[in-house]
Structure formats: structure tokens, C-alpha cells
Amino acid sequence: FKHMKGKYIRGIPKDGKIVPTEPVKPETEKPETEKPTTVKPSTAPPTPDADDIITDKPYPTCNCWTAECGYCSNLDCTVKQDLVNSERGIQVTSTLKRKRLNSIVLYDESGEEIGKFQWNLRGIWMTGCIGCHTPAKLRRARADEGQTTWEFTLTNGVVRIMIDGEALYEHRLIGECKEVYSKTTRFAFYDMTCENTFLYRPDDMELGDRGTPTCAGQCPSENGQ
């Protein structure tokens, strides 16, 4: 067998039978078992405190004509609101009478008084721009007894008095009147009592430091103290 040196020689058994070899099974990798995912139990979000929930709230119509308010010149006694660009106005609840006026002082951004909006069952006035009789439909809309909730708006330079969502008085300012009152960004109440209220809307208004539920001590608190 010298001539077959380096060759693989398969031996044959003496009985002459060739024993078949078993095929080699290829090794297969064991699939990795996925680890079970642990699902954490869901937890409900914490319930916010009542004090943290921003809601509209009635506040007294604090009279700015006091020494503490500098006779309506102290900005701490005003409420900041962009009345001209807001769809909502100043919602007031008061007793409507023929002589007693509902008076709102209007200011520009720097705190300078622009003028007053005033009305009762006899007439409607706005300094330098409006002076007229109160429309009959507005007089008829007041509550039969007690207080009436009404809203003064100045959206886009249009003066409105609304009750139950209906505009019962409307006057469109033009020229210099529109130019001057379009600068209104603050308001305060003049010569109004603690029994009257306005709706404080935190998302649309910013109270001055003296704008508290007691008007910084001028009005009694809810518990009478």
C-alpha cells in the first residue's frame, strides 16, 4: 500500500460485511427561553387637594374708593383681565335699582384710569363715550326679587350688558372711544358693597394683592368673622 500513502483506507471486516456508519446529527442551538415580563400593577393618580383645583369663584366687589386703595389708584385693588381680547367679561351679581349705580373702573396696563362704566335701571354711562337710557328689555330682565346676575363685556370694542347669555344692551365703540378703551387691561369696583359679588375666573383673571374674599378686611368672611 505504499502507493496509497496519505490516503484514507477503509478497513473491511473479515466477514466481508460493511457496517454502515450512523450519520452525525448536526448540533442545534437550544432556543433561549424568554424571561417572563413582570407587569407592574397600575396605580391610580393621586387625588388633587381641593385647594389645588382651579375653579371659578365668587368674590365680593371690593370698593376701591378707600384710603387703603388710594381712592382707586392702587393696583393692588384691581383685577387684571384683557377685556378687549377676551370672549368673557365681568360677571356681577347685584341688586339692580333705579338710583344705585353699578360702577366699574377701567384701567390701562400702567394703571392709569381710562374711565368708568356705570349703569342702573335708569341709564347707562361710559366716561366720554356713552350716555343713554336703559333699554326696557334690560329693565324687564332683572330678577323679581333680590339680586340679578349680569355681565359686562368689551370684546373687540363692543360694549354689552348680558343676562343669561343674551345681549340686552349693545354699543359699538368707534374712533377715539374705541382707541382709548381698547387699552383696558384692568378693572376695579367703585362704590359697591360687600353684598355684591363678581365671578373670579383664575384662567382669565389675576387678582391684586388686596383682592381677597374679605377685600383685605373690608368685608366679613364667609363664616361671619
TORFIKOL-134312 format. One record per residue (C-alpha): residue in one letter; residue number from 1; x, y, z. Coordinates in steps of 0.2 Angstrom, whole numbers, plus 2048, in hexadecimal, padded with zeros to 3 digits. Last residue first. Layout:
REM TORFIKOL-134312
{residu a num NUM X X Y Y Z Z}
...
REM end
This chain:
REM TORFIKOL-134312
{residu q num 225 X 6B7 Y 9B2 Z 932}
{residu g num 224 X 6A7 Y 9AE Z 92A}
{residu n num 223 X 6AC Y 99C Z 924}
{residu e num 222 X 6AD Y 9A2 Z 912}
{residu s num 221 X 6B8 Y 9B0 Z 917}
{residu p num 220 X 6B2 Y 9C2 Z 91B}
{residu c num 219 X 6B7 Y 9D0 Z 90F}
{residu q num 218 X 6C4 Y 9DD Z 910}
{residu g num 217 X 6D1 Y 9D1 Z 917}
{residu a num 216 X 6DC Y 9D0 Z 908}
{residu c num 215 X 6CD Y 9CF Z 8FC}
{residu t num 214 X 6C6 Y 9C1 Z 907}
{residu p num 213 X 6C7 Y 9B3 Z 8F9}
{residu t num 212 X 6D8 Y 9BB Z 8F4}
{residu g num 211 X 6DD Y 9C7 Z 8E6}
{residu r num 210 X 6E9 Y 9D2 Z 8F1}
{residu d num 209 X 6F8 Y 9CA Z 8E8}
{residu g num 208 X 6F1 Y 9CD Z 8D7}
{residu l num 207 X 6E7 Y 9BF Z 8CF}
{residu e num 206 X 6EC Y 9B8 Z 8BE}
{residu m num 205 X 6DE Y 9B3 Z 8B2}
{residu d num 204 X 6DB Y 9A7 Z 8A3}
{residu d num 203 X 6DF Y 996 Z 8AA}
{residu p num 202 X 6DC Y 99B Z 8BC}
{residu r num 201 X 6CA Y 9A0 Z 8B8}
{residu y num 200 X 6C3 Y 9AB Z 8C6}
{residu l num 199 X 6B0 Y 9AD Z 8C5}
{residu f num 198 X 6AB Y 9BE Z 8CC}
{residu t num 197 X 6A1 Y 9C1 Z 8DC}
{residu n num 196 X 696 Y 9CD Z 8E4}
{residu e num 195 X 692 Y 9CC Z 8F7}
{residu c num 194 X 6A3 Y 9D4 Z 8FA}
{residu t num 193 X 69D Y 9E5 Z 8F3}
{residu m num 192 X 6A1 Y 9EF Z 8E4}
{residu d num 191 X 6A8 Y A00 Z 8E3}
{residu y num 190 X 6B5 Y 9FD Z 8D5}
{residu f num 189 X 6BA Y 9EC Z 8D0}
{residu a num 188 X 6CA Y 9E8 Z 8C8}
{residu f num 187 X 6D1 Y 9E4 Z 8B6}
{residu r num 186 X 6E0 Y 9E0 Z 8AC}
{residu t num 185 X 6E6 Y 9DE Z 89A}
{residu t num 184 X 6DD Y 9EB Z 891}
{residu k num 183 X 6E7 Y 9F2 Z 883}
{residu s num 182 X 6D8 Y 9EF Z 876}
{residu y num 181 X 6CF Y 9FD Z 881}
{residu v num 180 X 6DA Y A0B Z 879}
{residu e num 179 X 6DA Y A06 Z 867}
{residu k num 178 X 6C7 Y A01 Z 867}
{residu c num 177 X 6C2 Y A11 Z 86F}
{residu e num 176 X 6CE Y A1B Z 863}
{residu g num 175 X 6C5 Y A14 Z 853}
{residu i num 174 X 6B7 Y A07 Z 856}
{residu l num 173 X 6B0 Y 9FE Z 865}
{residu r num 172 X 6A2 Y 9F2 Z 860}
{residu h num 171 X 693 Y 9F2 Z 86D}
{residu e num 170 X 689 Y 9E3 Z 872}
{residu y num 169 X 67C Y 9E1 Z 880}
{residu l num 168 X 671 Y 9D1 Z 883}
{residu a num 167 X 67F Y 9C5 Z 87D}
{residu e num 166 X 678 Y 9B4 Z 882}
{residu g num 165 X 683 Y 9A8 Z 88B}
{residu d num 164 X 678 Y 9A7 Z 89A}
{residu i num 163 X 679 Y 9BA Z 89C}
{residu m num 162 X 685 Y 9C4 Z 891}
{residu i num 161 X 68B Y 9D6 Z 891}
{residu r num 160 X 695 Y 9DA Z 882}
{residu v num 159 X 6A3 Y 9E6 Z 87D}
{residu v num 158 X 6AB Y 9E2 Z 86C}
{residu g num 157 X 6BD Y 9E6 Z 86B}
{residu n num 156 X 6C3 Y 9D5 Z 865}
{residu t num 155 X 6BC Y 9CD Z 875}
{residu l num 154 X 6B7 Y 9DA Z 882}
{residu t num 153 X 6AB Y 9CF Z 88D}
{residu f num 152 X 6A1 Y 9D3 Z 89C}
{residu e num 151 X 697 Y 9C5 Z 8A3}
{residu w num 150 X 687 Y 9C3 Z 8AD}
{residu t num 149 X 681 Y 9B9 Z 8BC}
{residu t num 148 X 672 Y 9C1 Z 8C5}
{residu q num 147 X 670 Y 9C2 Z 8D7}
{residu g num 146 X 660 Y 9C2 Z 8E2}
{residu e num 145 X 64E Y 9C1 Z 8DC}
{residu d num 144 X 647 Y 9C1 Z 8CB}
{residu a num 143 X 658 Y 9BF Z 8C3}
{residu r num 142 X 65D Y 9CB Z 8B5}
{residu a num 141 X 658 Y 9C7 Z 8A3}
{residu r num 140 X 64A Y 9D4 Z 8A2}
{residu r num 139 X 657 Y 9E3 Z 8A4}
{residu l num 138 X 662 Y 9DB Z 896}
{residu k num 137 X 653 Y 9DA Z 88B}
{residu a num 136 X 64E Y 9EC Z 88F}
{residu p num 135 X 65F Y 9F2 Z 889}
{residu t num 134 X 668 Y 9FC Z 896}
{residu h num 133 X 669 Y A0F Z 890}
{residu c num 132 X 678 Y A16 Z 889}
{residu g num 131 X 68A Y A1D Z 88C}
{residu i num 130 X 699 Y A15 Z 884}
{residu c num 129 X 6AA Y A1B Z 87E}
{residu g num 128 X 6B3 Y A27 Z 889}
{residu t num 127 X 6B1 Y A1D Z 899}
{residu m num 126 X 6A6 Y A0E Z 896}
{residu w num 125 X 694 Y A10 Z 89B}
{residu i num 124 X 684 Y A06 Z 89B}
{residu g num 123 X 673 Y A0C Z 8A2}
{residu r num 122 X 664 Y A0A Z 8AD}
{residu l num 121 X 664 Y 9F8 Z 8B3}
{residu n num 120 X 676 Y 9FA Z 8B8}
{residu w num 119 X 687 Y 9FC Z 8AF}
{residu q num 118 X 699 Y A01 Z 8B0}
{residu f num 117 X 6A9 Y 9FE Z 8A6}
{residu k num 116 X 6B7 Y A09 Z 8AC}
{residu g num 115 X 6C6 Y A11 Z 8A3}
{residu i num 114 X 6D7 Y A0E Z 89D}
{residu e num 113 X 6E0 Y A0E Z 8AE}
{residu e num 112 X 6F3 Y A0C Z 8AD}
{residu g num 111 X 6F9 Y 9FC Z 8B4}
{residu s num 110 X 707 Y 9F9 Z 8A8}
{residu e num 109 X 6FE Y 9EC Z 89E}
{residu d num 108 X 6EE Y 9F7 Z 89C}
{residu y num 107 X 6E0 Y 9F9 Z 8A8}
{residu l num 106 X 6CD Y 9F7 Z 8A9}
{residu v num 105 X 6C3 Y 9FB Z 8B9}
{residu i num 104 X 6B3 Y 9F2 Z 8BA}
{residu s num 103 X 6A3 Y 9F9 Z 8C2}
{residu n num 102 X 692 Y 9F2 Z 8C5}
{residu l num 101 X 688 Y A01 Z 8CA}
{residu r num 100 X 67A Y A03 Z 8D7}
{residu k num 99 X 66C Y A0E Z 8D1}
{residu r num 98 X 660 Y A03 Z 8C7}
{residu k num 97 X 665 Y 9F2 Z 8CF}
{residu l num 96 X 66E Y 9E2 Z 8CA}
{residu t num 95 X 673 Y 9D7 Z 8D8}
{residu s num 94 X 684 Y 9D0 Z 8D4}
{residu t num 93 X 68C Y 9C0 Z 8CC}
{residu v num 92 X 69A Y 9C5 Z 8C1}
{residu q num 91 X 6A2 Y 9BC Z 8B2}
{residu i num 90 X 6B1 Y 9C6 Z 8AB}
{residu g num 89 X 6B4 Y 9C1 Z 899}
{residu r num 88 X 6B7 Y 9B1 Z 88F}
{residu e num 87 X 6BC Y 9B0 Z 87D}
{residu s num 86 X 6CD Y 9B8 Z 882}
{residu n num 85 X 6D7 Y 9C3 Z 876}
{residu v num 84 X 6CF Y 9D4 Z 87C}
{residu l num 83 X 6CE Y 9CF Z 88E}
{residu d num 82 X 6E0 Y 9CA Z 890}
{residu q num 81 X 6DE Y 9C7 Z 8A3}
{residu k num 80 X 6E8 Y 9CD Z 8B2}
{residu v num 79 X 6DD Y 9D0 Z 8C2}
{residu t num 78 X 6E0 Y 9E0 Z 8CC}
{residu c num 77 X 6E3 Y 9E4 Z 8DE}
{residu d num 76 X 6F6 Y 9E0 Z 8DE}
{residu l num 75 X 6F6 Y 9EC Z 8D0}
{residu n num 74 X 6F4 Y 9FB Z 8DC}
{residu s num 73 X 6EC Y A0A Z 8D3}
{residu c num 72 X 6D9 Y A07 Z 8D8}
{residu y num 71 X 6D9 Y A12 Z 8E7}
{residu g num 70 X 6EA Y A0E Z 8EC}
{residu c num 69 X 6E4 Y 9FC Z 8EF}
{residu e num 68 X 6E8 Y 9FD Z 902}
{residu a num 67 X 6E0 Y A0E Z 902}
{residu t num 66 X 6D0 Y A07 Z 8FB}
{residu w num 65 X 6C6 Y A09 Z 8EA}
{residu c num 64 X 6CC Y 9F8 Z 8E4}
{residu n num 63 X 6BC Y 9F0 Z 8EA}
{residu c num 62 X 6BE Y 9DD Z 8EA}
{residu t num 61 X 6B1 Y 9D4 Z 8DF}
{residu p num 60 X 6B1 Y 9C4 Z 8EA}
{residu y num 59 X 6B8 Y 9B5 Z 8E2}
{residu p num 58 X 6AF Y 9A6 Z 8DA}
{residu k num 57 X 6B9 Y 998 Z 8D4}
{residu d num 56 X 6BE Y 990 Z 8C4}
{residu t num 55 X 6C8 Y 980 Z 8C7}
{residu i num 54 X 6DB Y 97B Z 8C7}
{residu i num 53 X 6DD Y 96B Z 8D1}
{residu d num 52 X 6EC Y 96C Z 8DC}
{residu d num 51 X 6E2 Y 971 Z 8EC}
{residu a num 50 X 6D7 Y 962 Z 8EA}
{residu d num 49 X 6E6 Y 957 Z 8EB}
{residu p num 48 X 6EA Y 94D Z 8DC}
{residu t num 47 X 6E6 Y 93A Z 8DC}
{residu p num 46 X 6F6 Y 930 Z 8D9}
{residu p num 45 X 6F7 Y 927 Z 8C8}
{residu a num 44 X 6F0 Y 915 Z 8C9}
{residu t num 43 X 6FD Y 908 Z 8C9}
{residu s num 42 X 700 Y 8FB Z 8BC}
{residu p num 41 X 707 Y 8EA Z 8C2}
{residu k num 40 X 718 Y 8E7 Z 8BB}
{residu v num 39 X 719 Y 8DB Z 8AE}
{residu t num 38 X 728 Y 8CF Z 8AF}
{residu t num 37 X 72D Y 8C9 Z 89E}
{residu p num 36 X 731 Y 8B6 Z 89E}
{residu k num 35 X 743 Y 8B2 Z 899}
{residu e num 34 X 743 Y 8AC Z 888}
{residu t num 33 X 74B Y 89B Z 886}
{residu e num 32 X 75A Y 89A Z 87B}
{residu p num 31 X 758 Y 88E Z 86D}
{residu k num 30 X 764 Y 87F Z 86F}
{residu e num 29 X 771 Y 880 Z 861}
{residu t num 28 X 771 Y 871 Z 855}
{residu e num 27 X 77F Y 865 Z 853}
{residu p num 26 X 77E Y 85C Z 843}
{residu k num 25 X 77B Y 84A Z 844}
{residu v num 24 X 789 Y 83F Z 83F}
{residu p num 23 X 783 Y 831 Z 833}
{residu e num 22 X 785 Y 820 Z 83A}
{residu t num 21 X 793 Y 816 Z 831}
{residu p num 20 X 78E Y 807 Z 827}
{residu v num 19 X 797 Y 7F7 Z 82B}
{residu i num 18 X 79E Y 7EF Z 81C}
{residu k num 17 X 79E Y 7DC Z 81C}
{residu g num 16 X 7AC Y 7D3 Z 816}
{residu d num 15 X 7AD Y 7C7 Z 824}
{residu k num 14 X 7BF Y 7CC Z 828}
{residu p num 13 X 7B9 Y 7DE Z 82A}
{residu i num 12 X 7BE Y 7EB Z 81D}
{residu g num 11 X 7C9 Y 7F9 Z 821}
{residu r num 10 X 7C7 Y 80A Z 819}
{residu i num 9 X 7D7 Y 811 Z 813}
{residu y num 8 X 7D9 Y 824 Z 813}
{residu k num 7 X 7E7 Y 829 Z 808}
{residu g num 6 X 7F8 Y 830 Z 80E}
{residu k num 5 X 802 Y 821 Z 807}
{residu m num 4 X 7F8 Y 818 Z 7FA}
{residu h num 3 X 807 Y 813 Z 7EF}
{residu k num 2 X 80F Y 80B Z 7FE}
{residu f num 1 X 800 Y 800 Z 800}
REM end
